[in-house]
């Protein structure tokens, strides 16, 4: 019987932009991320302070990119798993590894429209009091 090669999860805060764009493209996130703007992607990676990757035989098959204070809250900005590897628990494990790394505070995320049903299934609580703006000109003083 063949043994299954284990997926390796690790913190990889120096993830190259090309690899990040590739996994976004192989997941469903590319349609909602600026994958054609290398400078912006590089800034997204540079300013994230917790990036957890999932690799199989050295190939990136999943990523969780977060911003954290490692004490009170962590914002999971991107959770991407290659579509050919979805529904195998990789996203759940990326979230678990992120939570282990960020410490005792809350882990927060905004669900992509296609993923809204996923998060309650893995035990995350829905929180309806979230607000956002896209442009500072939307603020009224």
N, C-alpha and C positions, 0 to 999 in steps of 0.2 A: 504494500500500500504506500502511495506517495504521501509524504508529509507536506502540509500546506505551509508555504513561506509566510512567516509572521509579518504583519504590517508594523513598521517602526514609527512611533510617535516621538517627536522631540521638539524642543523649543529651538527655533531657527530665526532669530531676529535679523539676520543678514540675508534674507531670501532675495535672490536676484529678481528684478522687475520682469524680465523675460519669462522666468518660471511662473511668477505670479499671474501674469497675463495668460499664459498657457493654461493653467488650471482654471482660471475664470472662464476661459473659452470652452474648456471641456466640461464645465458645469453649466448651470443655468444663470450664473451671475453676470456673465459678460454683457448681457443685454441691459443691465442696470449699472454698469461701471464704465469709467472712461478708458477702455482698453486701447483706444487709438491715440491716447495722449500720454506718451511715455513719461514726460516730465511730471505730470500729475500722479501717475502710478508710483513713480519713484518717491515723491513726497508722501504719498499714503503709506508706503512701506517704511520710509525713514522716520516718520513720526509715530508710527505704531510702536508700542513698547512690549508687546507680547504676541509673538507669532508662533503658533503650534502647527507643525506639519505632520502629514501622514505619508509615508513612503513605502512602496513595495518594490523590492529589488532595486532600490535607489531612485525609482521614478516617483515624482510627486503625484499623489492621487487625491490629496485633500489638504486644506489649509483653514485655519481659524486665525484671523487677524484682529487684534484687540488693542484697546487703549485702557490702561489701568493705573490706579494709584496704589494697588496692592494692599489696600487697607479697608476701603469703604465700598468702592464700586469699580466695576470693569465693564466697558462697553465692547461687546463682540460685534465688530463692524462688518466682517465678512466671514461667512462659513460656506466654503465651496468644496464639493466632492465631485470628482469625475463621474459623469452620468453612468459609465459602465461599472462603477463600483458602488453606486448608491443602493440603499436598502440592505446594507450589510453591517450597519452599526458604526460606520466610520465617522459620520457626522456626530453621532452621540458621543463617541469616544473623544473626538476633537473637543467637544464642549466639556466633557469630564476632565480632560487634561488641562484645558484652559482654566477651569474652576480650581483644580488642584494648584496650579501655578499662581493664580491671582490671590489666593488667600481667603480670609473669612467674609469679605464683603459680598454684595450682590453682584450677580452677573446679569447684564441687561443686553437686549438686542431688539432690533426692529426686524420683523419677519418679512421676507420677500412674499409677494402675493401667492406664489405657487407653494410656499412652505408654511403657510399659516396653520395648517392642520398637523404639521409634523411636530412642532414644539410641545403641545400638550401631550402627545403620545409618549414623549420621552420624559415626562414629569415636570416640565416647566410650567409656571403659572402665567396666565394671561393678565396683563395689567393695562387697563383701558385709558389711563391718564397720561398719555404721551403727547407731546407737542413738538412741532418743528417749524422752522422757516427755511426757505431756500435762498433768500436774498435779504440782506440787511435793510433794503429799501422797503421791505414789507412791515418793518417795525414802525409804529406810530408813537410819537412822544407827546 
